[in-house]
Amino acid sequence: MNTTLGGVGTPADSGLYSKILHWMNLEAELLDDRRERDWLEHMVSKSIVYQVPVRTTVERARGMGFLEQTFHLDERYGSLSSRILRNETGFAWAEDPPSRCRHFVSNVRAGQLVAGAVNVRSNILIYRTRQEQTSPQILSGERHDVLTLEGDALRLSKRLVLLDLTAIASHNLAFFF
């Protein structure tokens, strides 16, 4: 897992960058509107690798503190589909009624399209409220995405979410980053 700070390479041209921004805004809208099935079927590649590594607090000289083999989430298309299917049943009690989430995506940096793939980095802020709670959960971090061109559409083929938190104060992770 490459969690070192570094750019995405040569910046994307304005046409590709505009397409990527549109893709990211649509993704946030689908997730905020709880249209996870549409997100998975229309925006995610069947070869997806979706990971959220655990972060620890370490001295500056020891790097960013992300564990190489320990994850809050380590998903593939099948497991993402199973999570969504479970939420669509009447048995997802931890998320019934569902949380209200808002995805704020900013600081989007995109490289050029190389061999049908583009590296994209962005910052994410997720604002989540549950039931009648008055204190929201706020999660922030950086996403390292690889978007692939499948036909005329961009699809998410890899997502690495580097959270700023070392401990997630949540009873579940039933939402998507």
Sequence and secondary structure as in RCSB ss.txt:
>XXXX:A:sequence
MNTTLGGVGTPADSGLYSKILHWMNLEAELLDDRRERDWLEHMVSKSIVYQVPVRTTVERARGMGFLEQTFHLDE
RYGSLSSRILRNETGFAWAEDPPSRCRHFVSNVRAGQLVAGAVNVRSNILIYRTRQEQTSPQILSGERHDVLTLE
GDALRLSKRLVLLDLTAIASHNLAFFF
>XXXX:A:secstr
   S    SSB  HHHHHHHHHHHHHHHHHHHTT HHHHHHHHEEEEEEEEEEEE    GGG S EEEEEEEEEE
 HHHHHHHHHHHHSTT GGGSS  EEEEEEEEEEEB  BTTEEEEEEEEEEEEE TT SS EEEEEEEEEEEEEE
TTEEEEEEEEEEES SS   S   S  
